[in-house]
């Protein structure tokens, strides 16, 4: 069996199709298997699109977040107690893992 691809390797069109399949009743695990991605990545994509709409996929994938903005996002989790997942969706980060990595880096300084 082939290994799992990360969501970053999927096209905008594939992500939209995944969302459409979910909305049509296909299970998250079926979609994850079909696209060879982790179930959690599919769940995050669905949450992101439910919150922001498909237009969120129009943003560039390699966006720059200045240090002040990163600190504000990190503080939402560490100071205000919001979950990483909810905060990542709210700020339309393309992955929940991105915020997790920022927090790990922050804690090492």
C-alpha positions in Angstrom: 0.0 0.0 0.0 1.2 3.5 -0.8 2.1 5.9 2.0 -0.1 8.7 3.1 0.4 12.0 1.4 0.2 15.3 3.3 -2.6 17.7 2.5 -0.1 20.2 1.1 0.4 17.9 -1.9 -3.3 18.0 -2.8 -4.6 20.6 -5.3 -7.2 23.2 -4.6 -9.6 21.2 -6.8 -8.9 17.9 -4.9 -9.6 19.7 -1.6 -12.9 21.1 -3.0 -13.8 17.6 -4.3 -13.1 16.1 -0.8 -15.4 18.7 0.8 -18.1 18.0 -1.8 -17.9 14.3 -1.2 -18.2 14.8 2.5 -21.2 17.1 2.0 -22.7 14.4 -0.2 -22.5 11.9 2.6 -19.2 10.1 2.1 -17.4 9.4 5.4 -14.2 11.0 6.5 -12.4 7.7 6.6 -13.6 6.9 3.0 -12.3 10.2 1.8 -9.0 9.9 3.6 -8.4 6.4 2.1 -9.3 7.6 -1.4 -6.9 10.6 -1.2 -4.3 8.7 0.9 -4.3 11.3 3.7 -4.8 11.2 7.5 -8.4 11.3 8.8 -7.5 14.2 11.0 -6.3 16.2 8.0 -9.7 15.6 6.3 -11.5 16.6 9.5 -9.5 19.8 9.7 -10.1 20.7 6.1 -13.9 20.2 6.6 -13.8 22.4 9.7 -11.8 25.1 7.8 -14.2 25.1 4.9 -17.3 25.1 7.1 -15.9 28.1 9.0 -14.5 30.2 6.1 -15.9 28.8 2.9 -14.1 27.6 -0.2 -12.6 31.0 -0.7 -10.1 30.2 2.0 -8.4 27.8 -0.5 -7.6 30.8 -2.7 -5.0 32.1 -0.4 -1.4 31.2 -1.1 -0.2 28.2 0.8 3.2 29.6 1.8 1.8 32.8 3.5 4.1 34.9 5.6 3.0 35.5 9.2 4.9 38.3 10.8 6.2 37.7 14.4 3.5 40.0 15.9 0.7 38.0 14.2 2.3 34.7 15.2 2.6 35.8 18.8 -1.1 36.9 18.8 -2.1 33.4 17.5 0.1 31.6 20.0 -1.3 33.7 22.8 -4.8 32.6 21.9 -3.8 29.1 22.9 -1.3 29.6 25.7 -2.8 32.7 27.4 -6.5 32.5 26.6 -6.8 28.7 26.7 -8.3 28.2 23.3 -7.7 24.9 21.6 -5.1 24.6 18.8 -7.6 23.3 16.4 -10.2 26.0 17.0 -7.5 28.7 16.8 -6.0 27.3 13.6 -9.4 27.3 12.0 -10.2 30.8 13.2 -7.0 32.2 11.8 -7.4 30.1 8.6 -4.1 28.3 9.0 -3.9 25.6 6.3 -3.0 23.0 8.9 -3.5 22.6 12.6 0.1 21.3 12.8 1.4 24.7 11.7 0.2 26.2 15.0 1.5 23.2 17.0 4.9 23.8 15.5 4.9 27.5 16.3 4.0 26.7 19.9 6.8 24.1 20.2 9.3 26.6 18.8 8.0 29.3 21.2 8.3 27.1 24.2 12.0 26.3 23.4 13.0 30.0 23.5 
